[in-house]
Amino acid sequence: MPLRPAVLGLNVDPETRCAHYHSPRDVVAIRMKCCNVWYACRDCHDALAGHVAQQWPRAERDVTAILCGVCGAQTSIRSYLKSADACLFCDAPFNPGCREHHHLYFEM
């Protein structure tokens, strides 16, 4: 498995939880479309990046842009959106509430 990328954010822990989302299941980070940088969440991006976030377009669903903070596996947007709120590699549970924020990251 490739080296785990650096994940930026506010108070990011080793499993990618941050000041905004820090429950045991908040272990998903995203590579932002606008800057190609990994962030713990959109709020962290907005606080630190200095530019407006962009959504990943539907045509780019096969891009690897999702990181499991537990095992470090990276997966495509398509695989993440189809997942059952768990990592496809280590089965770590993801916060099902993240689905409420998909429109912030992905063109729906």
C-alpha positions, 0 to 999 in steps of 0.5 A, a space after each residue: 500500500 502506498 504511503 499515507 498522504 498528509 491530511 491537513 485540518 484543524 487538530 487532525 488526529 492519526 485517523 483523520 478526525 478533526 476539530 469539526 468531526 471527531 466521533 469514532 466513525 469520523 475517519 474519512 479524509 478527502 483529496 479536494 478537487 480544487 487544490 489536490 490536497 487531502 483535508 479532514 473535512 470541508 470545514 478544515 479546507 475552508 479554514 486553511 486553504 485560502 480559496 473556494 472549494 470545488 465539487 468533484 464532477 460526476 464525470 470524475 467518480 473514478 478518481 482516487 480521492 477518499 482515504 480511510 483514516 484507520 488503514 490508510 487505504 485510498 479509494 475512488 469516489 465511486 467506490 466510496 459513494 457505493 460503500 455501506 458506510 465502511 472501508 472496503 479494505 479494513 471494514 472500519 465503520 464510517 459515519 453514515 451522517 457524512 452522506 448529508 454532506 456529499 453535495 459539498 464534495 461531489 456533484 450530485 
